[in-house]
Amino acid sequence: MNILFLNSIDVATYGGMEEWIRLVAMGLKKRGHTVTVCGRPRSEFLRRLRGSLPDEDLCPVAVSADFHPGTIAHIRRLIQERRIDVVITNFNKDIRLGGLAARWTGKAKVIWSAGLDITRDKWVHRILTPRLLDGIIVPSAALKRQITRHGYLPPEMVEVIPIGLKDTKAHPELDRRFELRERFGFTLDHVVAVTSGRFVEQKGHRYLLDAVPYIVAEHPEIRFLLLGDGPLRESLEAQIARLDISEYVALAGMLDSVDEVLAGADLMIHPSVEEPFGIAILEGMRAGLPVVASDVGGIPEVVCTDTSALLVPPREPKELARAVKHLLDWPDLMRYLGEGGRNRWEKLFNYETMIDRVEANLARVRGQEEVHGPA
């Protein structure tokens, strides 16, 4: 198959769905499919993919308005010139631009790879979205329930395919522990808790920072390492100063790879208030880290409570602090949850299984004669 990925994420951002596109594009290409990945010119998204795909597979596309005729024509030319069979879209803008371009050619099928709920109960969504899509892929049953709740996207159109990760052999090792602590100014006596995610409201960083004083009052040996960047960075820096916790919290910025950091850490904290899946949690489980996370969205489908993670209510700093302190009080429990998470990743979130299922989904959608949704 010839597959085109279209992702209009802003130029400075690289998140979970961008990583999903990278992983899936690599996997499909390895199996002999032709892939084309489109993103904004000079975007972090395309920069990251240059290390995984050849330049000829990457195509900058200027994206502005949802129905910009020039952009639609550009995508249409790509579909025709590269004989695209399936267009995989990400955001509403991508669905409209890619969907209209595909319908214009009359051949390419359109799939929405949903990383979050962008559906709205508005006429433009009700009328256009089901007519522009032939299939939908989501990483969790929770997200499937969300995007079908308005009634215009039929559940049978949506397939749940959990995200899978390759094995990096990222087990905590003494040398990685030393490297991590030297890099960020910690010592081997410090317990390092990592939080990975964009600095946006959805990720709940401010609730973690509110929990820090409660935790360090009993466990001054802990250090919190926040991986990522985003529009809330200044707000988080101000909160750290206001709470006087700069001794305990480090903002590491956006890293090209988190594997080495996770291999040297002791604990993962994921305080999201909204989370369709949680690829960062899966990365922590793969690294053998115990996880403390919010009980929201698709997270309960990723972890198993009390065997790979402790789940807490979202937006509750004291409950979050209580769970973290409980783990720090019981090192054997930390090891038990870390091993349980690693085992769960190996059994349920295998990379090749994900590629198998995505490949089968694309083949099935490509073979459809009619578009799903109302006529």
C-alpha positions as CSV (number, residue, x, y, z in Angstrom):
1,M,0.0,0.0,0.0
2,N,0.9,3.6,-0.5
3,I,0.2,5.5,2.8
4,L,0.2,9.3,3.5
5,F,0.2,10.6,7.0
6,L,-1.0,14.2,7.5
7,N,-0.3,16.0,10.8
8,S,-0.7,19.7,11.3
9,I,0.6,19.9,14.8
10,D,2.2,23.3,15.5
11,V,5.9,23.8,14.6
12,A,7.3,23.6,18.1
13,T,5.4,20.6,19.4
14,Y,6.1,16.9,19.4
15,G,3.8,14.7,21.5
16,G,2.3,11.2,21.8
17,M,0.5,11.1,18.5
18,E,3.5,12.4,16.6
19,E,5.5,9.5,18.2
20,W,2.7,7.1,17.1
21,I,3.1,8.3,13.5
22,R,6.8,7.8,13.7
23,L,6.5,4.3,15.0
24,V,3.8,3.2,12.6
25,A,5.4,4.8,9.6
26,M,8.7,3.0,10.4
27,G,6.9,-0.3,10.9
28,L,4.9,-0.1,7.7
29,K,7.9,0.9,5.6
30,K,9.9,-2.0,7.0
31,R,7.1,-4.3,5.8
32,G,7.4,-3.0,2.2
33,H,4.7,-0.3,2.2
34,T,5.4,3.2,0.8
35,V,5.0,6.0,3.3
36,T,4.8,9.7,2.9
37,V,4.6,11.9,6.1
38,C,3.4,15.5,5.8
39,G,3.8,18.2,8.4
40,R,4.3,21.9,8.7
41,P,7.6,23.3,7.2
42,R,10.4,23.5,9.8
43,S,8.4,21.7,12.4
44,E,9.7,19.7,15.3
45,F,7.6,16.9,14.1
46,L,9.4,16.6,10.7
47,R,12.8,17.2,12.3
48,R,12.3,14.2,14.7
49,L,11.2,12.0,11.8
50,R,14.4,12.7,9.8
51,G,16.3,10.3,12.0
52,S,13.8,7.5,11.3
53,L,12.7,8.0,7.7
54,P,14.6,9.1,4.5
55,D,14.1,12.7,3.4
56,E,12.1,11.6,0.3
57,D,9.4,10.2,2.6
58,L,9.0,13.6,4.4
59,C,6.9,16.3,2.8
60,P,6.4,19.8,4.2
61,V,2.9,21.1,3.7
62,A,1.9,24.7,4.5
63,V,-1.3,24.5,6.6
64,S,-3.4,27.5,7.4
65,A,-7.3,27.6,7.1
66,D,-9.3,24.3,7.4
67,F,-10.6,24.6,3.8
68,H,-7.6,26.4,2.2
69,P,-7.9,25.5,-1.6
70,G,-4.1,25.8,-2.1
71,T,-3.4,23.2,0.6
72,I,-6.1,20.9,-0.6
73,A,-4.7,21.1,-4.1
74,H,-1.2,20.4,-2.8
75,I,-2.4,17.3,-0.9
76,R,-4.4,16.2,-3.9
77,R,-1.3,16.3,-6.1
78,L,0.6,14.3,-3.6
79,I,-2.1,11.7,-3.5
80,Q,-2.1,11.5,-7.3
81,E,1.6,11.6,-7.9
82,R,2.4,9.0,-5.2
83,R,-0.7,6.9,-5.9
84,I,-1.8,7.1,-2.3
85,D,-4.2,4.4,-1.2
86,V,-4.8,5.6,2.4
87,V,-4.5,9.0,4.0
88,I,-4.1,8.9,7.8
89,T,-5.1,12.2,9.5
90,N,-4.7,13.5,13.0
91,F,-6.5,16.8,13.8
92,N,-9.8,18.3,12.5
93,K,-7.9,20.4,10.1
94,D,-6.2,17.3,8.8
95,I,-9.5,15.5,8.4
96,R,-10.9,18.3,6.3
97,L,-7.9,19.1,4.2
98,G,-6.9,15.5,3.7
99,G,-10.5,14.3,3.4
100,L,-11.5,16.8,0.8
101,A,-8.3,16.1,-1.2
102,A,-8.9,12.4,-1.1
103,R,-12.5,12.7,-2.1
104,W,-11.4,15.0,-5.0
105,T,-9.2,12.2,-6.3
106,G,-12.0,9.7,-5.8
107,K,-9.7,6.8,-4.8
108,A,-7.8,7.3,-1.6
109,K,-9.4,6.2,1.7
110,V,-9.2,8.4,4.8
111,I,-8.5,7.3,8.4
112,W,-8.5,9.4,11.5
113,S,-5.8,8.2,14.0
114,A,-7.4,9.8,17.1
115,G,-5.0,10.7,19.9
116,L,-7.6,12.8,21.7
117,D,-11.2,13.7,21.5
118,I,-11.6,16.5,19.0
119,T,-15.2,15.8,18.1
120,R,-17.8,18.5,18.7
121,D,-21.6,18.5,18.7
122,K,-21.7,21.1,15.9
123,W,-23.2,21.1,12.4
124,V,-19.8,21.2,10.6
125,H,-18.7,18.1,12.5
126,R,-22.0,16.3,12.1
127,I,-22.2,16.9,8.3
128,L,-18.6,16.7,7.2
129,T,-16.7,14.4,9.5
130,P,-18.5,11.1,8.8
131,R,-18.5,11.9,5.1
132,L,-14.8,12.5,5.0
133,L,-13.7,9.4,7.0
134,D,-13.6,5.7,6.1
135,G,-12.3,4.5,9.4
136,I,-11.0,5.5,12.8
137,I,-8.2,4.1,14.9
138,V,-8.0,4.9,18.7
139,P,-5.6,3.6,21.3
140,S,-8.2,3.0,24.1
141,A,-11.8,2.0,24.6
142,A,-12.2,5.1,26.7
143,L,-11.4,7.3,23.7
144,K,-13.7,5.3,21.5
145,R,-16.6,6.0,23.9
146,Q,-15.7,9.7,23.9
147,I,-15.6,10.2,20.2
148,T,-18.8,8.3,19.5
149,R,-20.9,9.9,22.2
150,H,-22.4,12.5,19.8
151,G,-23.9,9.8,17.6
152,Y,-22.6,10.9,14.2
153,L,-19.6,8.5,14.3
154,P,-20.8,4.9,14.4
155,P,-18.9,2.6,16.9
156,E,-18.4,0.0,14.2
157,M,-16.3,2.6,12.3
158,V,-13.8,2.7,15.2
159,E,-11.1,0.1,16.0
160,V,-9.2,0.1,19.3
161,I,-5.5,-0.6,18.6
162,P,-3.3,0.0,21.7
163,I,0.0,1.6,21.2
164,G,3.0,-0.7,21.2
165,L,6.6,0.1,21.8
166,K,9.9,-1.6,20.8
167,D,12.1,-3.0,23.5
168,T,15.0,-0.7,24.3
169,K,16.3,-2.9,27.1
170,A,16.0,0.1,29.3
171,H,16.3,-1.6,32.6
172,P,17.6,0.6,35.5
173,E,21.3,0.1,35.8
174,L,24.0,1.6,38.0
175,D,25.8,3.4,35.2
176,R,22.5,4.9,33.9
177,R,21.6,6.0,37.5
178,F,25.0,7.7,37.8
179,E,24.7,9.4,34.4
180,L,21.3,10.7,35.1
181,R,22.3,12.1,38.5
182,E,25.4,13.7,37.2
183,R,23.5,15.2,34.3
184,F,20.9,16.9,36.4
185,G,22.9,17.6,39.6
186,F,21.4,14.8,41.7
187,T,23.3,12.2,43.9
188,L,23.1,8.4,44.1
189,D,21.3,8.9,47.4
190,H,18.4,10.7,45.6
191,V,15.3,8.9,44.5
192,V,14.4,10.3,41.1
193,A,10.8,10.6,40.0
194,V,10.2,11.4,36.4
195,T,7.2,13.0,34.8
196,S,7.1,13.1,31.0
197,G,4.7,15.2,28.9
198,R,4.0,18.5,27.3
199,F,3.5,21.4,29.7
200,V,-0.2,21.8,29.0
201,E,-3.2,21.9,31.3
202,Q,-4.2,18.3,30.3
203,K,-1.0,16.9,31.8
204,G,-1.7,18.1,35.3
205,H,1.8,19.2,36.2
206,R,0.5,21.9,38.6
207,Y,-1.1,19.3,40.8
208,L,2.1,17.4,41.0
209,L,4.0,20.5,42.1
210,D,1.3,21.2,44.7
211,A,2.0,17.6,46.0
212,V,5.7,18.1,46.3
213,P,5.8,19.9,49.7
214,Y,3.7,17.1,51.3
215,I,6.1,14.5,49.9
216,V,9.4,16.1,50.7
217,A,8.3,16.8,54.3
218,E,8.6,13.1,54.9
219,H,11.0,12.1,52.1
220,P,13.6,14.9,51.5
221,E,15.7,12.4,49.4
222,I,13.3,12.6,46.5
223,R,13.9,14.7,43.4
224,F,11.3,15.4,40.6
225,L,12.5,15.6,37.0
226,L,10.0,17.0,34.6
227,L,10.7,16.1,30.9
228,G,9.0,18.3,28.3
229,D,8.2,21.9,27.4
230,G,5.1,23.9,26.4
231,P,3.0,27.0,26.9
232,L,2.8,26.5,30.7
233,R,6.5,26.5,31.4
234,E,6.6,30.0,32.8
235,S,3.6,29.3,35.0
236,L,5.2,26.1,36.3
237,E,8.5,28.0,37.0
238,A,6.5,30.6,39.0
239,Q,4.7,27.9,40.9
240,I,8.0,26.2,41.8
241,A,9.3,29.6,43.1
242,R,6.1,30.3,45.0
243,L,6.2,26.9,46.7
244,D,10.0,27.2,47.4
245,I,10.6,23.7,46.0
246,S,13.4,24.5,43.4
247,E,15.8,22.3,45.4
248,Y,13.6,19.3,44.6
249,V,12.3,20.0,41.1
250,A,14.2,20.2,37.8
251,L,12.7,21.1,34.4
252,A,14.7,19.1,31.8
253,G,13.1,20.5,28.7
254,M,12.2,18.5,25.6
255,L,14.5,15.6,24.9
256,D,14.8,13.7,21.6
257,S,14.8,10.4,23.6
258,V,13.7,9.7,27.1
259,D,15.0,6.1,27.2
260,E,18.3,6.8,28.9
261,V,16.7,9.1,31.5
262,L,14.0,6.5,32.4
263,A,16.7,3.8,32.6
264,G,18.3,5.8,35.4
265,A,15.2,6.9,37.3
266,D,13.3,5.2,40.1
267,L,9.7,6.1,39.7
268,M,7.3,7.6,37.1
269,I,4.5,10.0,38.1
270,H,1.8,10.8,35.5
271,P,-0.7,13.4,37.0
272,S,-2.8,14.0,33.9
273,V,-6.4,15.3,34.2
274,E,-7.2,14.0,30.8
275,E,-5.4,11.1,29.0
276,P,-6.7,9.0,26.1
277,F,-3.9,6.5,26.5
278,G,-0.6,7.6,28.0
279,I,2.4,6.6,25.9
280,A,4.7,8.1,28.5
281,I,3.3,5.7,31.1
282,L,4.0,2.8,28.7
283,E,7.6,4.1,28.3
284,G,8.0,4.0,32.0
285,M,6.6,0.5,32.3
286,R,8.9,-0.7,29.5
287,A,11.8,0.7,31.6
288,G,10.7,-1.2,34.7
289,L,9.5,1.8,36.6
290,P,6.7,1.7,39.2
291,V,4.0,4.2,38.2
292,V,1.7,6.6,40.1
293,A,-0.9,8.0,37.7
294,S,-4.3,9.6,37.6
295,D,-7.4,7.3,37.3
296,V,-8.7,9.0,34.1
297,G,-9.4,8.2,30.5
298,G,-7.5,5.3,29.0
299,I,-4.9,5.1,31.8
300,P,-6.7,2.2,33.6
301,E,-6.4,0.2,30.3
302,V,-2.7,0.7,30.2
303,V,-1.8,-0.1,33.8
304,C,-3.1,-2.7,36.2
305,T,-3.9,-1.2,39.6
306,D,-1.8,-2.6,42.4
307,T,0.3,-4.9,40.1
308,S,1.9,-2.3,37.9
309,A,0.8,1.1,39.2
310,L,-1.0,3.0,41.9
311,L,-3.9,5.1,40.6
312,V,-5.2,8.3,42.3
313,P,-8.0,10.7,41.6
314,P,-7.1,13.5,39.2
315,R,-6.6,17.1,40.6
316,E,-6.0,15.8,44.1
317,P,-2.4,16.7,45.2
318,K,-2.8,15.2,48.7
319,E,-3.9,11.9,47.3
320,L,-1.1,12.0,44.8
321,A,1.4,12.7,47.6
322,R,0.0,9.9,49.7
323,A,0.5,7.4,46.9
324,V,4.1,8.5,46.2
325,K,5.0,8.5,50.0
326,H,3.5,5.0,50.2
327,L,5.9,3.7,47.5
328,L,8.8,5.5,49.1
329,D,8.0,3.8,52.4
330,W,8.0,0.4,50.8
331,P,10.9,-0.2,48.4
332,D,9.8,-3.8,47.9
333,L,6.5,-2.5,46.5
334,M,8.3,-0.2,44.1
335,R,10.3,-3.2,42.8
336,Y,7.1,-5.3,42.6
337,L,5.2,-2.7,40.6
338,G,8.2,-2.0,38.3
339,E,8.4,-5.7,37.4
340,G,4.7,-6.0,37.0
341,G,4.6,-3.0,34.6
342,R,7.5,-4.4,32.6
343,N,5.7,-7.8,32.3
344,R,2.4,-6.1,31.3
345,W,4.1,-4.1,28.6
346,E,5.8,-7.3,27.2
347,K,2.5,-9.2,27.1
348,L,0.0,-6.5,25.9
349,F,1.8,-3.6,24.2
350,N,4.1,-5.3,21.8
351,Y,5.3,-3.1,18.8
352,E,4.9,-5.8,16.1
353,T,1.4,-6.6,17.3
354,M,0.4,-2.9,16.9
355,I,1.9,-2.9,13.4
356,D,0.0,-6.1,12.5
357,R,-3.3,-4.6,13.6
358,V,-2.7,-1.2,11.9
359,E,-1.7,-2.9,8.7
360,A,-4.8,-5.1,8.8
361,N,-7.0,-2.1,9.5
362,L,-5.6,-0.2,6.5
363,A,-6.0,-3.1,4.2
364,R,-9.6,-3.6,5.3
365,V,-10.5,0.1,4.9
366,R,-8.8,0.2,1.5
367,G,-11.0,-2.7,0.4
368,Q,-14.2,-0.9,1.3
369,E,-16.5,0.1,-1.6
370,E,-18.4,2.7,0.3
371,V,-17.7,5.3,2.9
372,H,-19.0,4.7,6.4
373,G,-21.4,7.2,8.0
374,P,-24.7,8.7,6.9
375,A,-25.5,9.2,3.2
